[in-house]
Amino acid sequence: MIFLTFFMIFWCRRCYADSNGLEGALCLPPSEAESSPTWTENRNSMFRKLEANVILNNGYYIAEAGEKGPDRVYGLIQCRGDISKSNCTNCTRDSFNLKRHSCGEEGKTVMIWQKWCFLRYSNERFYGVWERTSAAISSLNISRSYEQAAVASKGMMMMMELAAAAPEESLMFAKGVIDDGLGGKRYGLTQCTRDLGKSDCRGCLESLLNKSGYQTIVFRERSWDIYGVGCFVLYGDTQFYFNTSAEEGLGEPTPPKSNAANRGLAARLSMAITIFMTTMAFL
């Protein structure tokens, strides 16, 4: 079996006030794959279910539509744990539109990463599976000023602590801040999709932070993001996350139900993935 890890580096500007935007898209099979009117109808029905329920379920929902077979669709939407309900709703709607631009109408396994939310759907059940497939690195050092080694080490230690903390939280989300010892601060955020168990969530986050290729790229950078299938980590020298009030935020969910895993889909995702990355500039 051939395991492929995809990563791309792109430069962009992160604002003090975080802005939403398309980070990347992954499509399998390619957009030339055949689909039927039934598939399209089921997919759109699934989209409606996700949009109607994501806020009611604290920024996360899974939905299915259609009879069993190749035209049944399984979907998941998850918003970043610090954003408001209104931003979560808007990001969910944007995801449905962005998938047409990035993956066309035909693909039956699609993932859309935005800054504020993650959409995934397939004609195969994928809930509860950690694919161990990384998608992209976004390195955000627009000023070209690099970290001192001591600061970089402190920052990575914080990120590892957040990776350990996120699986224990109800939103599978953690954020933190440290003093850099030089008059500045470093901010971090980690999150998993809530279909994963605690062990897989921890493994997903730690794998992103521990991969030697990623460490080489981001270790001395002042700001960077790493996105995977099932989790992501964000780091920066300005506060990019929100301190959302309890009324505006996504709230605390009840413990999630366990979901069956589909290991066959995980293997195929590791073997053959078409990835499209979009560079976003924040002005």
Secondary structure per residue as TSV (DSSP state, phi and psi in degrees):
chain	resnum	aa	ss	phi	psi
A	1	M	-	360.0	136.3
A	2	I	-	-102.3	122.8
A	3	F	-	-102.7	126.7
A	4	L	-	-111.8	131.0
A	5	T	-	-110.9	124.4
A	6	F	-	-105.2	130.0
A	7	F	-	-148.5	145.1
A	8	M	-	-135.0	148.1
A	9	I	-	-107.8	134.0
A	10	F	-	-146.3	149.5
A	11	W	-	-101.8	137.2
A	12	C	-	-155.0	173.1
A	13	R	-	-103.5	126.3
A	14	R	-	-99.9	126.6
A	15	C	-	-84.1	162.2
A	16	Y	S	-62.5	-44.0
A	17	A	S	-89.2	115.1
A	18	D	-	-62.5	140.2
A	19	S	-	-120.0	146.6
A	20	N	-	-79.2	158.5
A	21	G	-	178.4	160.6
A	22	L	E	-73.7	123.9
A	23	E	E	-96.9	-32.2
A	24	G	E	174.9	167.2
A	25	A	E	-142.8	146.3
A	26	L	E	-130.8	130.5
A	27	C	E	-130.4	129.5
A	28	L	E	-149.4	124.3
A	29	P	S	-74.4	179.3
A	30	P	-	-58.8	167.0
A	31	S	T	-66.3	-10.5
A	32	E	T	-75.8	-12.0
A	33	A	S	-58.4	142.8
A	34	E	-	-71.9	142.0
A	35	S	-	-138.6	161.1
A	36	S	-	-111.9	165.0
A	37	P	H	-57.9	-32.2
A	38	T	H	-64.7	-43.4
A	39	W	H	-59.4	-46.9
A	40	T	H	-61.3	-42.7
A	41	E	H	-63.0	-43.9
A	42	N	H	-65.1	-41.6
A	43	R	H	-61.7	-44.7
A	44	N	H	-65.7	-35.4
A	45	S	H	-63.6	-41.4
A	46	M	H	-62.7	-42.5
A	47	F	H	-56.6	-44.7
A	48	R	H	-62.3	-39.0
A	49	K	H	-64.9	-43.0
A	50	L	H	-60.8	-47.3
A	51	E	H	-63.3	-39.3
A	52	A	H	-71.5	-24.4
A	53	N	H	-115.6	-10.2
A	54	V	T	-62.4	-40.7
A	55	I	T	-73.8	-35.7
A	56	L	T	-64.7	-19.2
A	57	N	T	-117.7	35.1
A	58	N	T	60.2	40.9
A	59	G	S	83.8	19.9
A	60	Y	E	-152.5	139.0
A	61	Y	E	-161.1	145.6
A	62	I	E	-118.5	143.3
A	63	A	E	-145.7	153.2
A	64	E	E	-132.9	155.2
A	65	A	E	-152.1	141.8
A	66	G	S	99.6	163.4
A	67	E	S	-75.0	158.9
A	68	K	S	-59.6	138.3
A	69	G	S	140.2	-172.2
A	70	P	T	-66.6	-17.2
A	71	D	T	-100.1	2.4
A	72	R	-	-75.5	141.4
A	73	V	E	-122.7	138.8
A	74	Y	E	-118.6	130.0
A	75	G	E	-134.5	156.2
A	76	L	E	-143.7	136.1
A	77	I	E	-128.3	138.3
A	78	Q	E	-143.6	133.4
A	79	C	E	-98.5	154.3
A	80	R	-	-64.0	141.5
A	81	G	T	-67.5	-14.9
A	82	D	T	-99.2	-5.2
A	83	I	S	-86.4	167.5
A	84	S	-	-81.7	165.8
A	85	K	H	-59.8	-42.9
A	86	S	H	-66.1	-40.3
A	87	N	H	-65.9	-35.1
A	88	C	H	-64.5	-45.1
A	89	T	H	-61.1	-46.1
A	90	N	H	-64.7	-40.5
A	91	C	H	-64.8	-39.2
A	92	T	H	-59.9	-48.0
A	93	R	H	-62.7	-42.3
A	94	D	H	-61.1	-35.7
A	95	S	H	-59.5	-40.6
A	96	F	H	-63.2	-37.0
A	97	N	H	-75.7	-39.2
A	98	L	H	-67.1	-29.4
A	99	K	H	-64.4	-31.5
A	100	R	H	-65.4	-41.2
A	101	H	H	-68.2	-40.2
A	102	S	H	-88.0	-34.9
A	103	C	H	-125.6	-0.2
A	104	G	T	74.5	-166.1
A	105	E	T	-98.1	-14.3
A	106	E	T	-97.9	-28.1
A	107	G	-	-57.7	138.2
A	108	K	S	-103.6	-7.6
A	109	T	E	-129.6	112.3
A	110	V	E	-135.7	140.1
A	111	M	E	-132.0	133.9
A	112	I	E	-125.1	117.2
A	113	W	E	-98.6	120.2
A	114	Q	E	-112.0	169.4
A	115	K	S	-60.7	-34.4
A	116	W	S	-107.8	-9.3
A	117	C	E	-159.6	166.5
A	118	F	E	-133.5	126.6
A	119	L	E	-113.8	135.9
A	120	R	E	-142.0	138.4
A	121	Y	E	-150.3	159.1
A	122	S	E	-161.0	163.8
A	123	N	S	-90.6	7.8
A	124	E	S	-125.1	144.0
A	125	R	-	-68.8	127.4
A	126	F	-	-125.2	-5.4
A	127	Y	T	-56.7	139.3
A	128	G	T	80.7	7.3
A	129	V	-	-105.0	127.6
A	130	W	-	-98.7	110.6
A	131	E	-	-75.7	-16.4
A	132	R	-	61.7	30.6
A	133	T	-	-115.8	119.3
A	134	S	E	-90.3	149.6
A	135	A	E	-107.3	-50.6
A	136	A	E	-163.0	152.1
A	137	I	E	-113.4	132.4
A	138	S	E	-114.4	111.9
A	139	S	E	-101.9	123.0
A	140	L	-	-113.3	28.6
A	141	N	-	-83.6	75.5
A	142	I	T	-70.0	-27.9
A	143	S	T	-83.1	-11.1
A	144	R	-	61.8	25.5
A	145	S	-	-101.7	129.2
A	146	Y	-	-104.3	157.1
A	147	E	-	-69.8	145.4
A	148	Q	-	-70.8	150.5
A	149	A	H	-57.8	-39.3
A	150	A	H	-65.4	-39.6
A	151	V	H	-68.5	-42.5
A	152	A	H	-59.8	-40.1
A	153	S	H	-65.8	-42.1
A	154	K	H	-63.5	-40.6
A	155	G	H	-64.1	-42.9
A	156	M	H	-66.9	-34.9
A	157	M	H	-63.1	-42.2
A	158	M	H	-60.2	-44.0
A	159	M	H	-63.7	-37.6
A	160	M	H	-66.3	-36.8
A	161	E	H	-66.1	-39.7
A	162	L	H	-67.4	-34.6
A	163	A	H	-64.2	-34.0
A	164	A	H	-76.3	-29.6
A	165	A	H	-80.2	-38.5
A	166	A	G	-55.9	-44.1
A	167	P	G	-61.2	-22.4
A	168	E	G	-87.5	-8.2
A	169	E	S	-92.3	150.2
A	170	S	T	-65.0	-31.0
A	171	L	T	-90.1	2.3
A	172	M	S	49.7	48.4
A	173	F	E	-143.5	137.4
A	174	A	E	-145.2	146.6
A	175	K	E	-139.2	156.4
A	176	G	E	-162.0	171.3
A	177	V	E	-146.9	145.0
A	178	I	E	-133.9	155.4
A	179	D	E	-79.6	138.1
A	180	D	-	-85.7	-3.1
A	181	G	S	82.8	-0.6
A	182	L	S	-125.1	17.4
A	183	G	S	96.5	0.0
A	184	G	-	-118.4	-174.9
A	185	K	E	-134.2	160.5
A	186	R	E	-128.0	138.0
A	187	Y	E	-118.0	143.3
A	188	G	E	-139.2	155.7
A	189	L	E	-149.9	136.4
A	190	T	E	-133.4	146.7
A	191	Q	E	-158.1	145.3
A	192	C	E	-116.9	158.5
A	193	T	-	-71.5	141.6
A	194	R	T	-80.8	3.5
A	195	D	T	-79.1	-17.1
A	196	L	S	-79.3	149.5
A	197	G	-	-76.6	169.7
A	198	K	H	-59.5	-44.0
A	199	S	H	-63.7	-44.6
A	200	D	H	-68.1	-36.2
A	201	C	H	-60.6	-49.0
A	202	R	H	-61.3	-43.9
A	203	G	H	-62.8	-39.3
A	204	C	H	-62.9	-49.1
A	205	L	H	-65.3	-44.6
A	206	E	H	-66.2	-32.7
A	207	S	H	-66.3	-36.7
A	208	L	H	-65.6	-39.1
A	209	L	H	-80.3	-23.6
A	210	N	H	-97.3	-14.3
A	211	K	-	-63.2	128.5
A	212	S	H	-61.4	-37.4
A	213	G	H	-63.3	-39.9
A	214	Y	H	-69.4	-41.6
A	215	Q	H	-58.1	-41.7
A	216	T	H	-60.6	-38.3
A	217	I	H	-77.5	-44.5
A	218	V	H	-101.0	-13.0
A	219	F	T	-57.4	-41.2
A	220	R	T	-99.4	9.6
A	221	E	-	-84.9	149.7
A	222	R	S	-84.1	-23.4
A	223	S	S	-146.3	135.5
A	224	W	E	-162.5	155.2
A	225	D	E	-127.6	146.3
A	226	I	E	-130.8	125.3
A	227	Y	E	-110.6	135.9
A	228	G	E	-127.8	179.2
A	229	V	S	-88.1	98.8
A	230	G	S	114.6	-12.8
A	231	C	E	-164.7	167.3
A	232	F	E	-156.3	160.4
A	233	V	E	-135.1	138.6
A	234	L	E	-127.9	141.8
A	235	Y	E	-146.4	141.2
A	236	G	E	-165.6	167.5
A	237	D	S	-99.4	5.5
A	238	T	S	-128.2	155.9
A	239	Q	-	-75.0	107.4
A	240	F	-	-98.0	-15.8
A	241	Y	S	-94.4	164.3
A	242	F	-	-96.8	149.0
A	243	N	-	-103.5	74.4
A	244	T	-	-75.5	139.8
A	245	S	-	-69.5	161.7
A	246	A	T	-60.6	-35.6
A	247	E	T	-70.5	-37.6
A	248	E	T	-86.8	-23.8
A	249	G	S	-77.4	-177.2
A	250	L	-	-84.1	-12.4
A	251	G	-	80.8	-171.4
A	252	E	-	-111.9	119.8
A	253	P	-	-81.2	164.0
A	254	T	-	-75.2	158.7
A	255	P	-	-55.1	133.3
A	256	P	-	-71.4	151.6
A	257	K	-	-78.9	148.9
A	258	S	-	-73.8	149.8
A	259	N	-	-124.6	147.4
A	260	A	-	-69.5	145.2
A	261	A	-	-96.3	148.4
A	262	N	-	-118.6	93.8
A	263	R	H	-70.7	-26.7
A	264	G	H	-62.5	-42.0
A	265	L	H	-64.7	-39.4
A	266	A	H	-60.3	-42.0
A	267	A	H	-64.9	-42.3
A	268	R	H	-67.8	-35.8
A	269	L	H	-63.3	-34.0
A	270	S	H	-73.7	-24.9
A	271	M	H	-89.2	-35.6
A	272	A	-	-147.9	107.5
A	273	I	-	-134.9	132.8
A	274	T	E	-101.7	123.4
A	275	I	E	-120.5	135.8
A	276	F	E	-120.1	123.7
A	277	M	E	-111.5	140.3
A	278	T	-	-119.0	126.7
A	279	T	-	-82.0	129.3
A	280	M	-	-112.5	132.6
A	281	A	-	-110.5	123.4
A	282	F	-	-100.1	118.5
A	283	L	-	-93.9	360.0
